[in-house]
Amino acid sequence: MGKRDRRQSMKMRRRKAQAAKKERAKRSKLSRATTEVAGKAKKPRAPKSAAAPATPAPAS
């Protein structure tokens, strides 16, 4: 395992960590939005789902 391989693996690990972080943030944001709307009238959620149809599916 040379220096370059180690650097490559570190880079990959960092990228994976970043992606995981983004995914977690997205999911938490989504859940927060749904819980926030659940208390009120459910109208505000419709435009968001229309704008991003792919995001609500994985959470549910």
mmCIF file of the N, C-alpha and C atoms, coordinates in Angstrom:
data_MODEL
# 
_entry.id   MODEL 
# 
loop_
_atom_site.group_PDB 
_atom_site.id 
_atom_site.type_symbol 
_atom_site.label_atom_id 
_atom_site.label_alt_id 
_atom_site.label_comp_id 
_atom_site.label_asym_id 
_atom_site.label_entity_id 
_atom_site.label_seq_id 
_atom_site.pdbx_PDB_ins_code 
_atom_site.Cartn_x 
_atom_site.Cartn_y 
_atom_site.Cartn_z 
_atom_site.occupancy 
_atom_site.B_iso_or_equiv 
_atom_site.pdbx_formal_charge 
_atom_site.auth_seq_id 
_atom_site.auth_comp_id 
_atom_site.auth_asym_id 
_atom_site.auth_atom_id 
_atom_site.pdbx_PDB_model_num 
ATOM 1   N N  . MET A 1 1  ? 0.852   -1.200 0.000  1.00 0.00 ? 1  MET A N  1 
ATOM 2   C CA . MET A 1 1  ? 0.000   0.000  0.000  1.00 0.00 ? 1  MET A CA 1 
ATOM 3   C C  . MET A 1 1  ? 0.886   1.247  0.000  1.00 0.00 ? 1  MET A C  1 
ATOM 4   N N  . GLY A 1 2  ? 0.900   1.935  -1.097 1.00 0.00 ? 2  GLY A N  1 
ATOM 5   C CA . GLY A 1 2  ? 1.762   3.109  -1.213 1.00 0.00 ? 2  GLY A CA 1 
ATOM 6   C C  . GLY A 1 2  ? 1.118   4.348  -0.623 1.00 0.00 ? 2  GLY A C  1 
ATOM 7   N N  . LYS A 1 3  ? 1.855   5.430  -0.732 1.00 0.00 ? 3  LYS A N  1 
ATOM 8   C CA . LYS A 1 3  ? 1.345   6.694  -0.206 1.00 0.00 ? 3  LYS A CA 1 
ATOM 9   C C  . LYS A 1 3  ? 0.099   7.121  -0.977 1.00 0.00 ? 3  LYS A C  1 
ATOM 10  N N  . ARG A 1 4  ? 0.153   6.867  -2.283 1.00 0.00 ? 4  ARG A N  1 
ATOM 11  C CA . ARG A 1 4  ? -0.942  7.320  -3.116 1.00 0.00 ? 4  ARG A CA 1 
ATOM 12  C C  . ARG A 1 4  ? -2.243  6.585  -2.793 1.00 0.00 ? 4  ARG A C  1 
ATOM 13  N N  . ASP A 1 5  ? -2.129  5.272  -2.556 1.00 0.00 ? 5  ASP A N  1 
ATOM 14  C CA . ASP A 1 5  ? -3.339  4.506  -2.238 1.00 0.00 ? 5  ASP A CA 1 
ATOM 15  C C  . ASP A 1 5  ? -3.992  5.034  -0.963 1.00 0.00 ? 5  ASP A C  1 
ATOM 16  N N  . ARG A 1 6  ? -3.123  5.308  0.016  1.00 0.00 ? 6  ARG A N  1 
ATOM 17  C CA . ARG A 1 6  ? -3.655  5.792  1.284  1.00 0.00 ? 6  ARG A CA 1 
ATOM 18  C C  . ARG A 1 6  ? -4.395  7.115  1.077  1.00 0.00 ? 6  ARG A C  1 
ATOM 19  N N  . ARG A 1 7  ? -3.781  7.991  0.271  1.00 0.00 ? 7  ARG A N  1 
ATOM 20  C CA . ARG A 1 7  ? -4.405  9.279  0.021  1.00 0.00 ? 7  ARG A CA 1 
ATOM 21  C C  . ARG A 1 7  ? -5.749  9.086  -0.679 1.00 0.00 ? 7  ARG A C  1 
ATOM 22  N N  . GLN A 1 8  ? -5.770  8.152  -1.633 1.00 0.00 ? 8  GLN A N  1 
ATOM 23  C CA . GLN A 1 8  ? -6.998  7.888  -2.386 1.00 0.00 ? 8  GLN A CA 1 
ATOM 24  C C  . GLN A 1 8  ? -8.111  7.395  -1.450 1.00 0.00 ? 8  GLN A C  1 
ATOM 25  N N  . SER A 1 9  ? -7.736  6.439  -0.587 1.00 0.00 ? 9  SER A N  1 
ATOM 26  C CA . SER A 1 9  ? -8.740  5.879  0.320  1.00 0.00 ? 9  SER A CA 1 
ATOM 27  C C  . SER A 1 9  ? -9.253  6.953  1.274  1.00 0.00 ? 9  SER A C  1 
ATOM 28  N N  . MET A 1 10 ? -8.363  7.819  1.732  1.00 0.00 ? 10 MET A N  1 
ATOM 29  C CA . MET A 1 10 ? -8.779  8.904  2.627  1.00 0.00 ? 10 MET A CA 1 
ATOM 30  C C  . MET A 1 10 ? -9.776  9.812  1.916  1.00 0.00 ? 10 MET A C  1 
ATOM 31  N N  . LYS A 1 11 ? -9.438  10.102 0.651  1.00 0.00 ? 11 LYS A N  1 
ATOM 32  C CA . LYS A 1 11 ? -10.312 10.975 -0.127 1.00 0.00 ? 11 LYS A CA 1 
ATOM 33  C C  . LYS A 1 11 ? -11.698 10.350 -0.246 1.00 0.00 ? 11 LYS A C  1 
ATOM 34  N N  . MET A 1 12 ? -11.694 9.048  -0.571 1.00 0.00 ? 12 MET A N  1 
ATOM 35  C CA . MET A 1 12 ? -12.975 8.347  -0.733 1.00 0.00 ? 12 MET A CA 1 
ATOM 36  C C  . MET A 1 12 ? -13.766 8.361  0.577  1.00 0.00 ? 12 MET A C  1 
ATOM 37  N N  . ARG A 1 13 ? -13.039 8.110  1.672  1.00 0.00 ? 13 ARG A N  1 
ATOM 38  C CA . ARG A 1 13 ? -13.737 8.075  2.957  1.00 0.00 ? 13 ARG A CA 1 
ATOM 39  C C  . ARG A 1 13 ? -14.361 9.426  3.256  1.00 0.00 ? 13 ARG A C  1 
ATOM 40  N N  . ARG A 1 14 ? -13.595 10.495 2.974  1.00 0.00 ? 14 ARG A N  1 
ATOM 41  C CA . ARG A 1 14 ? -14.114 11.835 3.237  1.00 0.00 ? 14 ARG A CA 1 
ATOM 42  C C  . ARG A 1 14 ? -15.351 12.088 2.389  1.00 0.00 ? 14 ARG A C  1 
ATOM 43  N N  . ARG A 1 15 ? -15.279 11.679 1.116  1.00 0.00 ? 15 ARG A N  1 
ATOM 44  C CA . ARG A 1 15 ? -16.409 11.912 0.224  1.00 0.00 ? 15 ARG A CA 1 
ATOM 45  C C  . ARG A 1 15 ? -17.645 11.152 0.717  1.00 0.00 ? 15 ARG A C  1 
ATOM 46  N N  . LYS A 1 16 ? -17.420 9.911  1.141  1.00 0.00 ? 16 LYS A N  1 
ATOM 47  C CA . LYS A 1 16 ? -18.538 9.112  1.636  1.00 0.00 ? 16 LYS A CA 1 
ATOM 48  C C  . LYS A 1 16 ? -19.146 9.740  2.879  1.00 0.00 ? 16 LYS A C  1 
ATOM 49  N N  . ALA A 1 17 ? -18.279 10.230 3.768  1.00 0.00 ? 17 ALA A N  1 
ATOM 50  C CA . ALA A 1 17 ? -18.757 10.859 4.998  1.00 0.00 ? 17 ALA A CA 1 
ATOM 51  C C  . ALA A 1 17 ? -19.599 12.081 4.656  1.00 0.00 ? 17 ALA A C  1 
ATOM 52  N N  . GLN A 1 18 ? -19.113 12.864 3.689  1.00 0.00 ? 18 GLN A N  1 
ATOM 53  C CA . GLN A 1 18 ? -19.838 14.066 3.283  1.00 0.00 ? 18 GLN A CA 1 
ATOM 54  C C  . GLN A 1 18 ? -21.216 13.701 2.745  1.00 0.00 ? 18 GLN A C  1 
ATOM 55  N N  . ALA A 1 19 ? -21.256 12.660 1.903  1.00 0.00 ? 19 ALA A N  1 
ATOM 56  C CA . ALA A 1 19 ? -22.525 12.229 1.307  1.00 0.00 ? 19 ALA A CA 1 
ATOM 57  C C  . ALA A 1 19 ? -23.486 11.770 2.404  1.00 0.00 ? 19 ALA A C  1 
ATOM 58  N N  . ALA A 1 20 ? -22.964 11.026 3.377  1.00 0.00 ? 20 ALA A N  1 
ATOM 59  C CA . ALA A 1 20 ? -23.804 10.532 4.468  1.00 0.00 ? 20 ALA A CA 1 
ATOM 60  C C  . ALA A 1 20 ? -24.366 11.699 5.266  1.00 0.00 ? 20 ALA A C  1 
ATOM 61  N N  . LYS A 1 21 ? -23.498 12.684 5.502  1.00 0.00 ? 21 LYS A N  1 
ATOM 62  C CA . LYS A 1 21 ? -23.917 13.858 6.260  1.00 0.00 ? 21 LYS A CA 1 
ATOM 63  C C  . LYS A 1 21 ? -25.057 14.570 5.536  1.00 0.00 ? 21 LYS A C  1 
ATOM 64  N N  . LYS A 1 22 ? -24.868 14.744 4.223  1.00 0.00 ? 22 LYS A N  1 
ATOM 65  C CA . LYS A 1 22 ? -25.895 15.412 3.422  1.00 0.00 ? 22 LYS A CA 1 
ATOM 66  C C  . LYS A 1 22 ? -27.212 14.642 3.502  1.00 0.00 ? 22 LYS A C  1 
ATOM 67  N N  . GLU A 1 23 ? -27.099 13.314 3.358  1.00 0.00 ? 23 GLU A N  1 
ATOM 68  C CA . GLU A 1 23 ? -28.302 12.475 3.387  1.00 0.00 ? 23 GLU A CA 1 
ATOM 69  C C  . GLU A 1 23 ? -29.016 12.617 4.725  1.00 0.00 ? 23 GLU A C  1 
ATOM 70  N N  . ARG A 1 24 ? -28.253 12.566 5.805  1.00 0.00 ? 24 ARG A N  1 
ATOM 71  C CA . ARG A 1 24 ? -28.855 12.701 7.140  1.00 0.00 ? 24 ARG A CA 1 
ATOM 72  C C  . ARG A 1 24 ? -29.545 14.046 7.279  1.00 0.00 ? 24 ARG A C  1 
ATOM 73  N N  . ALA A 1 25 ? -28.870 15.093 6.824  1.00 0.00 ? 25 ALA A N  1 
ATOM 74  C CA . ALA A 1 25 ? -29.436 16.441 6.936  1.00 0.00 ? 25 ALA A CA 1 
ATOM 75  C C  . ALA A 1 25 ? -30.750 16.523 6.179  1.00 0.00 ? 25 ALA A C  1 
ATOM 76  N N  . LYS A 1 26 ? -30.752 15.947 4.964  1.00 0.00 ? 26 LYS A N  1 
ATOM 77  C CA . LYS A 1 26 ? -31.951 15.985 4.135  1.00 0.00 ? 26 LYS A CA 1 
ATOM 78  C C  . LYS A 1 26 ? -33.102 15.266 4.836  1.00 0.00 ? 26 LYS A C  1 
ATOM 79  N N  . ARG A 1 27 ? -32.781 14.074 5.370  1.00 0.00 ? 27 ARG A N  1 
ATOM 80  C CA . ARG A 1 27 ? -33.834 13.282 5.996  1.00 0.00 ? 27 ARG A CA 1 
ATOM 81  C C  . ARG A 1 27 ? -34.402 13.989 7.219  1.00 0.00 ? 27 ARG A C  1 
ATOM 82  N N  . SER A 1 28 ? -33.516 14.566 8.042  1.00 0.00 ? 28 SER A N  1 
ATOM 83  C CA . SER A 1 28 ? -33.967 15.233 9.262  1.00 0.00 ? 28 SER A CA 1 
ATOM 84  C C  . SER A 1 28 ? -34.801 16.458 8.890  1.00 0.00 ? 28 SER A C  1 
ATOM 85  N N  . LYS A 1 29 ? -34.347 17.170 7.854  1.00 0.00 ? 29 LYS A N  1 
ATOM 86  C CA . LYS A 1 29 ? -35.077 18.359 7.417  1.00 0.00 ? 29 LYS A CA 1 
ATOM 87  C C  . LYS A 1 29 ? -36.477 17.961 6.957  1.00 0.00 ? 29 LYS A C  1 
ATOM 88  N N  . LEU A 1 30 ? -36.533 16.847 6.223  1.00 0.00 ? 30 LEU A N  1 
ATOM 89  C CA . LEU A 1 30 ? -37.795 16.378 5.679  1.00 0.00 ? 30 LEU A CA 1 
ATOM 90  C C  . LEU A 1 30 ? -38.748 16.013 6.819  1.00 0.00 ? 30 LEU A C  1 
ATOM 91  N N  . SER A 1 31 ? -38.240 15.238 7.776  1.00 0.00 ? 31 SER A N  1 
ATOM 92  C CA . SER A 1 31 ? -39.081 14.800 8.891  1.00 0.00 ? 31 SER A CA 1 
ATOM 93  C C  . SER A 1 31 ? -39.557 16.011 9.689  1.00 0.00 ? 31 SER A C  1 
ATOM 94  N N  . ARG A 1 32 ? -38.647 16.984 9.861  1.00 0.00 ? 32 ARG A N  1 
ATOM 95  C CA . ARG A 1 32 ? -39.009 18.178 10.616 1.00 0.00 ? 32 ARG A CA 1 
ATOM 96  C C  . ARG A 1 32 ? -40.140 18.912 9.908  1.00 0.00 ? 32 ARG A C  1 
ATOM 97  N N  . ALA A 1 33 ? -40.043 19.004 8.580  1.00 0.00 ? 33 ALA A N  1 
ATOM 98  C CA . ALA A 1 33 ? -41.062 19.714 7.812  1.00 0.00 ? 33 ALA A CA 1 
ATOM 99  C C  . ALA A 1 33 ? -42.404 19.001 7.943  1.00 0.00 ? 33 ALA A C  1 
ATOM 100 N N  . THR A 1 34 ? -42.385 17.668 7.827  1.00 0.00 ? 34 THR A N  1 
ATOM 101 C CA . THR A 1 34 ? -43.641 16.921 7.878  1.00 0.00 ? 34 THR A CA 1 
ATOM 102 C C  . THR A 1 34 ? -44.278 17.046 9.258  1.00 0.00 ? 34 THR A C  1 
ATOM 103 N N  . THR A 1 35 ? -43.474 16.962 10.320 1.00 0.00 ? 35 THR A N  1 
ATOM 104 C CA . THR A 1 35 ? -44.035 17.054 11.668 1.00 0.00 ? 35 THR A CA 1 
ATOM 105 C C  . THR A 1 35 ? -44.562 18.464 11.921 1.00 0.00 ? 35 THR A C  1 
ATOM 106 N N  . GLU A 1 36 ? -43.849 19.459 11.366 1.00 0.00 ? 36 GLU A N  1 
ATOM 107 C CA . GLU A 1 36 ? -44.253 20.839 11.562 1.00 0.00 ? 36 GLU A CA 1 
ATOM 108 C C  . GLU A 1 36 ? -45.616 21.070 10.925 1.00 0.00 ? 36 GLU A C  1 
ATOM 109 N N  . VAL A 1 37 ? -45.801 20.505 9.728  1.00 0.00 ? 37 VAL A N  1 
ATOM 110 C CA . VAL A 1 37 ? -47.042 20.729 8.987  1.00 0.00 ? 37 VAL A CA 1 
ATOM 111 C C  . VAL A 1 37 ? -48.185 19.909 9.581  1.00 0.00 ? 37 VAL A C  1 
ATOM 112 N N  . ALA A 1 38 ? -47.865 18.766 10.185 1.00 0.00 ? 38 ALA A N  1 
ATOM 113 C CA . ALA A 1 38 ? -48.906 17.866 10.679 1.00 0.00 ? 38 ALA A CA 1 
ATOM 114 C C  . ALA A 1 38 ? -49.807 18.575 11.688 1.00 0.00 ? 38 ALA A C  1 
ATOM 115 N N  . GLY A 1 39 ? -49.213 19.454 12.504 1.00 0.00 ? 39 GLY A N  1 
ATOM 116 C CA . GLY A 1 39 ? -50.000 20.166 13.498 1.00 0.00 ? 39 GLY A CA 1 
ATOM 117 C C  . GLY A 1 39 ? -50.947 21.165 12.860 1.00 0.00 ? 39 GLY A C  1 
ATOM 118 N N  . LYS A 1 40 ? -50.465 21.826 11.802 1.00 0.00 ? 40 LYS A N  1 
ATOM 119 C CA . LYS A 1 40 ? -51.298 22.842 11.151 1.00 0.00 ? 40 LYS A CA 1 
ATOM 120 C C  . LYS A 1 40 ? -52.158 22.200 10.057 1.00 0.00 ? 40 LYS A C  1 
ATOM 121 N N  . ALA A 1 41 ? -52.710 23.061 9.208  1.00 0.00 ? 41 ALA A N  1 
ATOM 122 C CA . ALA A 1 41 ? -53.413 22.545 8.036  1.00 0.00 ? 41 ALA A CA 1 
ATOM 123 C C  . ALA A 1 41 ? -52.380 21.932 7.106  1.00 0.00 ? 41 ALA A C  1 
ATOM 124 N N  . LYS A 1 42 ? -52.770 20.927 6.319  1.00 0.00 ? 42 LYS A N  1 
ATOM 125 C CA . LYS A 1 42 ? -51.775 20.219 5.511  1.00 0.00 ? 42 LYS A CA 1 
ATOM 126 C C  . LYS A 1 42 ? -51.547 20.854 4.143  1.00 0.00 ? 42 LYS A C  1 
ATOM 127 N N  . LYS A 1 43 ? -52.066 22.037 3.927  1.00 0.00 ? 43 LYS A N  1 
ATOM 128 C CA . LYS A 1 43 ? -51.896 22.679 2.613  1.00 0.00 ? 43 LYS A CA 1 
ATOM 129 C C  . LYS A 1 43 ? -50.447 23.019 2.261  1.00 0.00 ? 43 LYS A C  1 
ATOM 130 N N  . PRO A 1 44 ? -49.641 23.555 3.182  1.00 0.00 ? 44 PRO A N  1 
ATOM 131 C CA . PRO A 1 44 ? -48.286 23.983 2.798  1.00 0.00 ? 44 PRO A CA 1 
ATOM 132 C C  . PRO A 1 44 ? -47.395 22.866 2.289  1.00 0.00 ? 44 PRO A C  1 
ATOM 133 N N  . ARG A 1 45 ? -47.729 21.604 2.578  1.00 0.00 ? 45 ARG A N  1 
ATOM 134 C CA . ARG A 1 45 ? -46.856 20.516 2.167  1.00 0.00 ? 45 ARG A CA 1 
ATOM 135 C C  . ARG A 1 45 ? -46.982 20.204 0.680  1.00 0.00 ? 45 ARG A C  1 
ATOM 136 N N  . ALA A 1 46 ? -48.113 20.516 0.083  1.00 0.00 ? 46 ALA A N  1 
ATOM 137 C CA . ALA A 1 46 ? -48.347 20.151 -1.316 1.00 0.00 ? 46 ALA A CA 1 
ATOM 138 C C  . ALA A 1 46 ? -47.344 20.786 -2.281 1.00 0.00 ? 46 ALA A C  1 
ATOM 139 N N  . PRO A 1 47 ? -47.092 22.095 -2.217 1.00 0.00 ? 47 PRO A N  1 
ATOM 140 C CA . PRO A 1 47 ? -46.149 22.698 -3.171 1.00 0.00 ? 47 PRO A CA 1 
ATOM 141 C C  . PRO A 1 47 ? -44.749 22.121 -3.040 1.00 0.00 ? 47 PRO A C  1 
ATOM 142 N N  . LYS A 1 48 ? -44.345 21.812 -1.807 1.00 0.00 ? 48 LYS A N  1 
ATOM 143 C CA . LYS A 1 48 ? -43.000 21.281 -1.601 1.00 0.00 ? 48 LYS A CA 1 
ATOM 144 C C  . LYS A 1 48 ? -42.867 19.928 -2.295 1.00 0.00 ? 48 LYS A C  1 
ATOM 145 N N  . SER A 1 49 ? -43.867 19.058 -2.119 1.00 0.00 ? 49 SER A N  1 
ATOM 146 C CA . SER A 1 49 ? -43.792 17.729 -2.735 1.00 0.00 ? 49 SER A CA 1 
ATOM 147 C C  . SER A 1 49 ? -43.848 17.863 -4.260 1.00 0.00 ? 49 SER A C  1 
ATOM 148 N N  . ALA A 1 50 ? -44.571 18.869 -4.749 1.00 0.00 ? 50 ALA A N  1 
ATOM 149 C CA . ALA A 1 50 ? -44.645 19.073 -6.190 1.00 0.00 ? 50 ALA A CA 1 
ATOM 150 C C  . ALA A 1 50 ? -43.285 19.526 -6.734 1.00 0.00 ? 50 ALA A C  1 
ATOM 151 N N  . ALA A 1 51 ? -42.606 20.363 -5.943 1.00 0.00 ? 51 ALA A N  1 
ATOM 152 C CA . ALA A 1 51 ? -41.305 20.872 -6.387 1.00 0.00 ? 51 ALA A CA 1 
ATOM 153 C C  . ALA A 1 51 ? -40.262 19.755 -6.359 1.00 0.00 ? 51 ALA A C  1 
ATOM 154 N N  . ALA A 1 52 ? -40.312 18.899 -5.322 1.00 0.00 ? 52 ALA A N  1 
ATOM 155 C CA . ALA A 1 52 ? -39.325 17.816 -5.201 1.00 0.00 ? 52 ALA A CA 1 
ATOM 156 C C  . ALA A 1 52 ? -40.047 16.486 -5.007 1.00 0.00 ? 52 ALA A C  1 
ATOM 157 N N  . PRO A 1 53 ? -40.463 15.840 -6.080 1.00 0.00 ? 53 PRO A N  1 
ATOM 158 C CA . PRO A 1 53 ? -41.233 14.597 -5.942 1.00 0.00 ? 53 PRO A CA 1 
ATOM 159 C C  . PRO A 1 53 ? -40.390 13.416 -5.464 1.00 0.00 ? 53 PRO A C  1 
ATOM 160 N N  . ALA A 1 54 ? -39.071 13.474 -5.645 1.00 0.00 ? 54 ALA A N  1 
ATOM 161 C CA . ALA A 1 54 ? -38.231 12.313 -5.315 1.00 0.00 ? 54 ALA A CA 1 
ATOM 162 C C  . ALA A 1 54 ? -37.905 12.266 -3.822 1.00 0.00 ? 54 ALA A C  1 
ATOM 163 N N  . THR A 1 55 ? -37.890 13.405 -3.126 1.00 0.00 ? 55 THR A N  1 
ATOM 164 C CA . THR A 1 55 ? -37.428 13.415 -1.734 1.00 0.00 ? 55 THR A CA 1 
ATOM 165 C C  . THR A 1 55 ? -38.411 12.772 -0.743 1.00 0.00 ? 55 THR A C  1 
ATOM 166 N N  . PRO A 1 56 ? -39.719 12.960 -0.831 1.00 0.00 ? 56 PRO A N  1 
ATOM 167 C CA . PRO A 1 56 ? -40.595 12.373 0.199  1.00 0.00 ? 56 PRO A CA 1 
ATOM 168 C C  . PRO A 1 56 ? -40.646 10.846 0.170  1.00 0.00 ? 56 PRO A C  1 
ATOM 169 N N  . ALA A 1 57 ? -40.391 10.231 -0.976 1.00 0.00 ? 57 ALA A N  1 
ATOM 170 C CA . ALA A 1 57 ? -40.546 8.781  -1.102 1.00 0.00 ? 57 ALA A CA 1 
ATOM 171 C C  . ALA A 1 57 ? -39.587 7.994  -0.215 1.00 0.00 ? 57 ALA A C  1 
ATOM 172 N N  . PRO A 1 58 ? -38.257 8.272  -0.219 1.00 0.00 ? 58 PRO A N  1 
ATOM 173 C CA . PRO A 1 58 ? -37.343 7.452  0.573  1.00 0.00 ? 58 PRO A CA 1 
ATOM 174 C C  . PRO A 1 58 ? -37.602 7.538  2.073  1.00 0.00 ? 58 PRO A C  1 
ATOM 175 N N  . ALA A 1 59 ? -38.043 8.702  2.543  1.00 0.00 ? 59 ALA A N  1 
ATOM 176 C CA . ALA A 1 59 ? -38.285 8.871  3.970  1.00 0.00 ? 59 ALA A CA 1 
ATOM 177 C C  . ALA A 1 59 ? -39.463 8.015  4.411  1.00 0.00 ? 59 ALA A C  1 
ATOM 178 N N  . SER A 1 60 ? -40.477 7.930  3.579  1.00 0.00 ? 60 SER A N  1 
ATOM 179 C CA . SER A 1 60 ? -41.670 7.152  3.908  1.00 0.00 ? 60 SER A CA 1 
ATOM 180 C C  . SER A 1 60 ? -41.519 5.725  3.428  1.00 0.00 ? 60 SER A C  1 
# 
